[in-house]
């Protein structure tokens, strides 16, 4: 049976985790907002410079060359922006994962402690039931760890694929721009 102090400590720990995760969420949103503001400002400045350059165009060849120059870095910029967004979201997700893993580890310890306490007070002959329950708890913990490993592997594969797609987009943009010249 939990005491009042244990319940209070548990509630405090849960609130600390909640507010910690809330802070991490706001940090991630803040980083995304800063990234979007910087990207918007850069796009506005580049558009203004490009429009100014278009006003000075003298012939069709100069116009085509100017347009080609403007298109060339687009793939790289999109790729860079995507990488930044991915890094921010992955960092925030990692903080959440770390917190959840810590909470689950604490919960696992608490369940095992509760089972041990119950086993000490259990009637004679219930040892096999206690052992079965401990085995079930360990099996569920092992299953969770296996799922966690699969998720990490899938995340790593997705990250590698994202990088490959981004690099392919950059290469395609460069090749297309080079052909137009």
N, C-alpha and C positions, 0 to 999 in steps of 0.2 A: 504494500500500500504506500502511495506517495504521501509525503508530508507536505505541509503548507510551504515550507522553505524550498522543497524540491520543485513544487509547482511554480513558485515565484521565480526560482532560478531558471526553470525551463522557459517560462514566459519571457523573461528578460533576454535569454539567449535567442529565442525566436524573433523578438523585436530587433535585437542587434543585427541579426542576419537580414531581416526585412529591410531595415533602414540602410544597411550596407549595400544591399542589392539595388535599392532605389537610388542611392548615390551613384553607383556604377552605371545605372541606366541613364541618369541625367548626364553623366560624363560622356557617355557614348553619343547621346543626342547632341550635346554641345559640340563634340568633335565633328559630327556629321554636318551640323549647322555651319561651323567654321569652314569646313571643306566646301560646302555648297556656296557660301558667300564668296570664298576665294575663287572658285570656278566661275561663278557668275560675273564677278568683277573682271577676271581675265578675259572671259568671252566678250564682255562689253567693250573693253579696251581694244581687243583684237578686231572686233567688228568695226569700231570707229576708225582704227588705223587702215583697215581694208577698204572701207568706204572712202576714206580720204585718198587712198592710192587709186581707187577706181576713177575718181574725179580728174586725175592727171593722165589717164590713159589716152594715147594718141591714135592707136590703130587696133585692129582685131587681134593680131599676134600678141601684142602687149597685154591685151585683155585676157586672152587664153592663158598666157604664161602666169599672169597674176592670179587667176582663178586656180590654176594647178598648184601654185605655191601655197595658196590658202588651204587647199584640200589635203596636202601631204601630211601635215602633223595631226590631222583629226583622229586617225586611228590610234596614234600614240597617246593622244590626250584622253581619249575614251578609255583606253587600256589603263593608263595611269590613274584616272579617276576611279575606275572599277576596282583596281588594286587597293586604293586608299579606302574605299567603302568596305571592301572585304576585310582589310586589316582592322578597321574600327569595329565592325560587327563581330569578327572572330575574337578580338580581344575582349569585348564585352561578354560574348558567349563563354569564353574561357573563365572569366570571373564567376559567372553564374554556375558553370560546371564545377568549379572548385568549391563553391559554397554548398552546392547540393551534395557533392561527394563527402564533404566534411559533416554535413547534417546526417547523411545516411550512415557514415561510419559511427557517429555518436549514437544514432538510433540502434544500430547493430550491437554496439557495446551495452547499451541500456537493456536491450532485450536479453542478451546473454547474462547480464547481471541479475535481471529479474528471474530468469530461468534458474540460475544458480541459487538465488535466494529461495525460490519456490522448492527447489530440490532438497534444500536443507530442512525445510519444514514439511516435506511431502511424507505421506504415510509409507510405511515399509511395504516393499513390493512394487512401488511405482517407479523404480529406477529405470526400467526399460522404456516407459512412457516419456520420462524426462530425456533419456538418451535419444529417443526417436524425435522429440521436439528439437533438441539441439542439432541433430542431423538435418532436419528440415530447414532450420534457420541457416545453417552453414551452406546447404545446397542452394537456397535462395540467394545468399550472398555470392556464391560462386557463379550462379546464373547471371546475376547483375554485372559482375566483373567481366564475364564473357561478352555480354551485350555491349558493355562500355568499350571493350577492345574493338569490337566490330564497328561501332560508331566512330571511334577514333580513326580506324583504317579507312572507312568510307569518307570521312572528312578530309583526310590526307589525299585520297584519290581525287576527290572533288576539287581540292585546291590545285593539284597538279593539272587537272583537266582545264580549270579556269585559266591558269597561266599559259597553257598550250593554246587555248582558244584566243586569248588576248594577244599572244605573240603572232599567231596566224593572222589575226585582223590587222596588226601593224604591218606585217610583211605584205599582205594583200594590198593594203592602201599604198604602200611605197611602190609596189610593182605597178599598180594601176596608174598612179601619178607619173611614174617614169615613162610609161607607154604613151601617155597623152602629150608628152613634151616633144 
